[in-house]
Amino acid sequence: MQENVSQKRNFITEKSHLVIKRIILILISIQALIAGILLIKLLSMQILTWEYIISGILTVVIFNVLTGIAARKQIMAVFMSVISLVVSGCLIWGLGVVLKLDHTFERMSQTANTEIVQMAVIVLEDSPAVYISDISGYPVGYMEDESAGEIMQIIDECVDSDVSYHKYGNALGLTDGLLTGMEEAIILNQAYVGLIAEQSGYEDFAAQIRILKTIDMEVIKTNTWRDAEAVSKEQMDIPSRKEDCLIVYISGIDTFGGVNVKSRSDVNILAVINRQKGQIQLINTPRDYYISLPESGAKDKLTHAGLYGIPCSEGALEELYGIEIDYYLRMNFSGFEQVIDTLGGIDVYSEYDFTVEPVRHYTTGYNHLSGIEALAFARERYAFASGDIQRGRNQMEVIKAMIRKLTSVEMLKNYDTILDKLSDAVQTDIPSEVLYDLVQYQLKENTVWEVNSYTVTGTGSHATTYSMPSVTVYVMLPEQKDIDQAKELINNTLSEE
């Protein structure tokens, strides 16, 4: 009987050992499958160097061979099955990270060649009109715009009787038509509302109107002046540069909401990157800089160039500094807050003690800032004697802090949420292969980037602009020695030495 019990125990032991072996075999198969999918994805993305990929393959193969050998003994089999579960979990996590990264880059660039123009149908606040259909028979003013004709079609489909359309040459003339009663409704790019409210005598414009409907119109970005003979590379004397170098235009738009909305650009920073030297040179150009718009040569404030799209802002800066911008990266203010909060805040250096009510007081030195605190820090200008110049410097300090945080190991703690916020907050035309190449470079070199910044200055003045031709507005006339200094810094960063 004792012998039967012993045989039964041995049978149970052998059977459990066999079950464990099968579990290990299943785990090895799962690991091989996940590792294969991960390998294929990494190869297609070119996100890792061959050294990392080969090391990873060898590690998985050796581990599985050792697991198979160890499975011959029951105790070791149990131990290795637990380890295999952990390894499988790590592989699944790694595959998730890679797929998430790929999805984020795709979302950031999927609208790279399009922008949204928010066209608004506007009436006075005391108008009886509530819906578009209520403006039937109204005199309606409009300004020549890439989307005005399409809005008129929509209006015509909604009203019972024809409206009479009247064309205006500029936004203030159109505004006056509404305010004086000559027009009972107007069609206006919503981005102009804030611009009009900045003009003397129109400060209450936003409170005097009511938007009946906003219609999003998708437009294609164009860079026609790059092919124009007048601004060819040879004539602009654009220096050649290596593949390790690139220039990215960072634009911060003055809207809360969709990042691809065509709007004024309040932040205009060039990031000149040299990977070989591990250097990033930031060049800030004040929003009020009085520049020439590309192709037409008309004079306007740099911030207004954004009203005509990212390509217009890029072209203005290219002509100003004699460079060719490779890519752009645009972020809006709402996205700005969310990304920083997801990062757990950032440490930003302040040159001055100042207060932004009711947000917080900033002290000289490093301040740990939440999203809304960093936004207030980057937007404040009235606290400084140099106004917009200091605001530009503060904006670059925020960018430096974000670069430090995004390239740190800490980012891995909340990578999933951070990537989600980035994809919602950032729009870029940087190709995914370039982004993957930058990730590969950072993983391989673990570079601690040297980030320098410089702000060009100018002289305050008043002038007419292309966007507001009927009034004189504050502008900043460029200081040529600062432009020359910026060009030298750009060339020094791009050089091999």
Disulfide bonds with the S-S distance in Angstrom:
none
